[in-house]
């Protein structure tokens, strides 16, 4: 079945630093790809998504590009803020559901 | 702004008691998911429904957990009897088929 691997956390950055959180997946067919974010004490919420190869999802300054050739969907942001501190989950679709990664905690310090 | 609602938000109970968690999915969504989140295990899919029919409950401990959708506006997750290892945050999410899932705020369960 489909699976996903994301980089271990925590990722610790200073404000305005560049962020990359790696995500790779294995899949049969062509899954849709999602990034979700979970702020402390809240449920997961959609950050961005891409539904086909070479699509770029973007939201709140975050971007990720669907790379079929490398089966990756890395999350990037050019300049992080303290308010971006959260846990980020990568998730491809698979068999009627989302396959969530283990989550990567991001901590941004002023 | 449609949202998934979950009740209760917090529940503290003693071992052996029955616990019922409720979820109201977003109107028009035909798929409902139940997840459990702990520090040790992360996010686990327990069960999900489409058009109120259970599709997969293989993630659920069968002897004590049960999930139902009595109607399109209500999904329930029951634990009977509860155990301390069931302490976790339980999330409900709804969506249309394999499209975006919308998560509720969760029920934080503590079993003493």
Interface residues (C-beta under 8 A of the other chain):
Chain A: X32 X34 X36 X42 X43 X44 X45 X46 X49 X89 X93 X96 X97 X98 X100 X102 X103
Chain B: X4 X31 X33 X42 X43 X45 X48 X50 X55 X56 X91 X93 X97 X98 X99 X100 X101 X102 X103 X104 X105 X106
